[in-house]
Amino acid sequence: MDANALSLSVDQEFAVHAAAFAIKGMDREELEEAFIDMLHQKMMDRQLFFNILKEQGIDAEISFNYLTPKQLS
């Protein structure tokens, strides 16, 4: 597929290629760890966002459900 069909900027296209090269060199365990790290970072970013809202007087609530690997199966 042509990257231009997606209307990506040069920077975005470069980021996609860089990510693809990085992923290509990883084994399954490294991919799983990177995915979990990414999810954790997203969770922390969301929590920070909600904390900022609360500091500004905007009521927001967030809850997290943690599952064990057995619960995911």
C-alpha positions as a LaTeX table, in Angstrom:
\begin{tabular}{lrrr}
\hline
Residue & $x$ (\AA) & $y$ (\AA) & $z$ (\AA) \\
\hline
Met1 & 0.00 & 0.00 & 0.00 \\
Asp2 & 1.25 & 3.45 & $-0.87$ \\
Ala3 & 1.89 & 5.60 & 2.22 \\
Asn4 & 0.51 & 8.62 & 0.39 \\
Ala5 & $-2.89$ & 6.91 & 0.29 \\
Leu6 & $-3.00$ & 7.40 & 4.07 \\
Ser7 & $-2.15$ & 11.10 & 3.78 \\
Leu8 & 0.77 & 10.78 & 6.21 \\
Ser9 & 3.29 & 13.55 & 6.65 \\
Val10 & 6.96 & 12.73 & 6.12 \\
Asp11 & 7.49 & 12.71 & 9.91 \\
Gln12 & 4.57 & 10.34 & 10.45 \\
Glu13 & 5.72 & 8.03 & 7.70 \\
Phe14 & 9.23 & 7.98 & 9.18 \\
Ala15 & 7.80 & 7.17 & 12.63 \\
Val16 & 5.86 & 4.23 & 11.19 \\
His17 & 8.96 & 2.85 & 9.45 \\
Ala18 & 11.11 & 3.34 & 12.58 \\
Ala19 & 8.55 & 1.51 & 14.71 \\
Ala20 & 8.34 & $-1.32$ & 12.17 \\
Phe21 & 12.12 & $-1.77$ & 12.19 \\
Ala22 & 12.20 & $-1.74$ & 16.00 \\
Ile23 & 9.40 & $-4.31$ & 16.24 \\
Lys24 & 10.95 & $-6.52$ & 13.57 \\
Gly25 & 14.01 & $-7.04$ & 15.76 \\
Met26 & 12.06 & $-8.05$ & 18.89 \\
Asp27 & 11.08 & $-11.51$ & 20.04 \\
Arg28 & 7.66 & $-12.31$ & 21.51 \\
Glu29 & 8.74 & $-11.75$ & 25.12 \\
Glu30 & 10.20 & $-8.34$ & 24.30 \\
Leu31 & 7.03 & $-7.40$ & 22.39 \\
Glu32 & 4.84 & $-8.41$ & 25.33 \\
Glu33 & 6.99 & $-6.40$ & 27.74 \\
Ala34 & 6.96 & $-3.36$ & 25.47 \\
Phe35 & 3.18 & $-3.61$ & 25.10 \\
Ile36 & 2.69 & $-3.78$ & 28.87 \\
Asp37 & 5.05 & $-0.82$ & 29.34 \\
Met38 & 3.05 & 1.15 & 26.78 \\
Leu39 & $-0.24$ & 0.32 & 28.52 \\
His40 & 1.23 & 1.33 & 31.87 \\
Gln41 & 2.40 & 4.65 & 30.44 \\
Lys42 & $-1.05$ & 5.30 & 28.94 \\
Met43 & $-2.62$ & 4.54 & 32.32 \\
Met44 & $-0.24$ & 6.94 & 34.07 \\
Asp45 & $-0.92$ & 9.65 & 31.45 \\
Arg46 & $-4.66$ & 9.23 & 31.93 \\
Gln47 & $-4.32$ & 9.37 & 35.71 \\
Leu48 & $-2.26$ & 12.56 & 35.44 \\
Phe49 & $-4.92$ & 14.05 & 33.17 \\
Phe50 & $-7.69$ & 13.24 & 35.67 \\
Asn51 & $-5.61$ & 14.65 & 38.54 \\
Ile52 & $-5.18$ & 17.91 & 36.63 \\
Leu53 & $-8.93$ & 18.05 & 36.01 \\
Lys54 & $-9.61$ & 17.54 & 39.71 \\
Glu55 & $-7.13$ & 20.29 & 40.63 \\
Gln56 & $-9.13$ & 22.62 & 38.37 \\
Gly57 & $-12.38$ & 21.69 & 40.12 \\
Ile58 & $-13.63$ & 19.34 & 37.42 \\
Asp59 & $-14.89$ & 16.15 & 39.04 \\
Ala60 & $-13.52$ & 13.09 & 37.26 \\
Glu61 & $-13.17$ & 9.55 & 38.43 \\
Ile62 & $-11.12$ & 6.70 & 37.07 \\
Ser63 & $-10.91$ & 3.11 & 38.15 \\
Phe64 & $-8.57$ & 0.36 & 37.05 \\
Asn65 & $-9.19$ & $-3.36$ & 36.95 \\
Tyr66 & $-6.07$ & $-5.45$ & 37.19 \\
Leu67 & $-6.16$ & $-9.03$ & 35.96 \\
Thr68 & $-3.75$ & $-11.88$ & 36.46 \\
Pro69 & $-2.51$ & $-13.79$ & 33.41 \\
Lys70 & $-4.83$ & $-16.68$ & 34.34 \\
Gln71 & $-7.84$ & $-14.35$ & 34.34 \\
Leu72 & $-6.97$ & $-13.25$ & 30.80 \\
Ser73 & $-7.07$ & $-16.78$ & 29.44 \\
\hline
\end{tabular}
